[in-house]
Amino acid sequence: MTANDDPVAFMELEADGHIDCFYCRPDHVGRGVGKALYKRLETAARAMGLSRLHVEASEAARRFFLGQGFALVTRREFERHNVMIHNYLMENSLGSGRVAAPLGRQV
């Protein structure tokens, strides 16, 4: 939290291991905030009995999740309001510390 009680970063974990949202304020990027938050999320996921996490990551978030051991499954392209955009389906196995077999085709 900032001095004004504004959140610095947050992540949302769904019951099936889907990371729905990840946000870190731009002025806190590179300070270890996202990494520390992800480690807490991973600990919570293990406590929930999850063996796999998955996310649809933006271009910027893709680099972050690769650094946390996620594997790239596929790049997804789609149109939103007549604009072509993309994200990346990524996953991480929590079982052995190694990346699990991908859900879809490898990019």
Contacts in CASP RR format, 6 or more apart in sequence:
PFRMAT RR
TARGET T0000
AUTHOR 0000-0000-0000
METHOD contacts of the structure
MODEL  1
MTANDDPVAFMELEADGHIDCFYCRPDHVGRGVGKALYKRLETAARAMGL
SRLHVEASEAARRFFLGQGFALVTRREFERHNVMIHNYLMENSLGSGRVA
APLGRQV
1 7 0 8 1.000
1 8 0 8 1.000
2 8 0 8 1.000
2 25 0 8 1.000
6 25 0 8 1.000
7 25 0 8 1.000
8 24 0 8 1.000
8 25 0 8 1.000
8 28 0 8 1.000
8 33 0 8 1.000
9 22 0 8 1.000
9 23 0 8 1.000
9 24 0 8 1.000
9 25 0 8 1.000
9 28 0 8 1.000
9 33 0 8 1.000
9 34 0 8 1.000
9 37 0 8 1.000
10 21 0 8 1.000
10 22 0 8 1.000
10 23 0 8 1.000
10 37 0 8 1.000
11 19 0 8 1.000
11 21 0 8 1.000
11 22 0 8 1.000
11 23 0 8 1.000
11 34 0 8 1.000
11 37 0 8 1.000
11 38 0 8 1.000
11 41 0 8 1.000
12 19 0 8 1.000
12 20 0 8 1.000
12 21 0 8 1.000
12 22 0 8 1.000
13 19 0 8 1.000
13 20 0 8 1.000
13 41 0 8 1.000
13 44 0 8 1.000
13 45 0 8 1.000
13 53 0 8 1.000
14 20 0 8 1.000
15 48 0 8 1.000
16 50 0 8 1.000
17 45 0 8 1.000
17 50 0 8 1.000
17 52 0 8 1.000
17 53 0 8 1.000
17 54 0 8 1.000
18 53 0 8 1.000
18 54 0 8 1.000
18 55 0 8 1.000
19 41 0 8 1.000
19 53 0 8 1.000
19 54 0 8 1.000
19 55 0 8 1.000
22 34 0 8 1.000
22 38 0 8 1.000
22 55 0 8 1.000
22 57 0 8 1.000
22 61 0 8 1.000
22 64 0 8 1.000
24 33 0 8 1.000
24 34 0 8 1.000
24 37 0 8 1.000
34 64 0 8 1.000
35 68 0 8 1.000
38 64 0 8 1.000
38 68 0 8 1.000
42 53 0 8 1.000
42 68 0 8 1.000
42 94 0 8 1.000
45 53 0 8 1.000
45 94 0 8 1.000
46 94 0 8 1.000
50 94 0 8 1.000
51 93 0 8 1.000
51 94 0 8 1.000
51 95 0 8 1.000
51 100 0 8 1.000
52 91 0 8 1.000
52 92 0 8 1.000
52 93 0 8 1.000
52 94 0 8 1.000
52 100 0 8 1.000
53 70 0 8 1.000
53 91 0 8 1.000
53 92 0 8 1.000
53 94 0 8 1.000
54 89 0 8 1.000
54 90 0 8 1.000
54 91 0 8 1.000
54 92 0 8 1.000
54 103 0 8 1.000
55 61 0 8 1.000
55 65 0 8 1.000
55 70 0 8 1.000
55 89 0 8 1.000
55 90 0 8 1.000
55 91 0 8 1.000
56 76 0 8 1.000
56 87 0 8 1.000
56 88 0 8 1.000
56 89 0 8 1.000
56 90 0 8 1.000
57 64 0 8 1.000
57 65 0 8 1.000
57 70 0 8 1.000
57 87 0 8 1.000
57 88 0 8 1.000
57 90 0 8 1.000
58 87 0 8 1.000
58 88 0 8 1.000
59 86 0 8 1.000
59 87 0 8 1.000
59 88 0 8 1.000
62 72 0 8 1.000
62 88 0 8 1.000
62 90 0 8 1.000
65 90 0 8 1.000
65 92 0 8 1.000
66 72 0 8 1.000
66 90 0 8 1.000
68 92 0 8 1.000
69 92 0 8 1.000
69 99 0 8 1.000
70 90 0 8 1.000
70 91 0 8 1.000
70 92 0 8 1.000
70 99 0 8 1.000
71 90 0 8 1.000
71 91 0 8 1.000
71 92 0 8 1.000
71 99 0 8 1.000
71 100 0 8 1.000
71 102 0 8 1.000
71 106 0 8 1.000
72 88 0 8 1.000
72 89 0 8 1.000
72 90 0 8 1.000
72 106 0 8 1.000
72 107 0 8 1.000
73 88 0 8 1.000
73 89 0 8 1.000
73 90 0 8 1.000
73 91 0 8 1.000
73 102 0 8 1.000
73 103 0 8 1.000
73 104 0 8 1.000
73 105 0 8 1.000
73 106 0 8 1.000
73 107 0 8 1.000
74 88 0 8 1.000
74 89 0 8 1.000
74 104 0 8 1.000
74 105 0 8 1.000
74 106 0 8 1.000
74 107 0 8 1.000
75 86 0 8 1.000
75 87 0 8 1.000
75 88 0 8 1.000
75 89 0 8 1.000
75 107 0 8 1.000
76 86 0 8 1.000
76 87 0 8 1.000
76 88 0 8 1.000
76 89 0 8 1.000
77 84 0 8 1.000
77 85 0 8 1.000
77 86 0 8 1.000
78 84 0 8 1.000
78 85 0 8 1.000
78 86 0 8 1.000
79 85 0 8 1.000
88 107 0 8 1.000
89 103 0 8 1.000
89 104 0 8 1.000
91 99 0 8 1.000
91 100 0 8 1.000
91 102 0 8 1.000
91 103 0 8 1.000
92 99 0 8 1.000
92 100 0 8 1.000
93 99 0 8 1.000
93 100 0 8 1.000
END
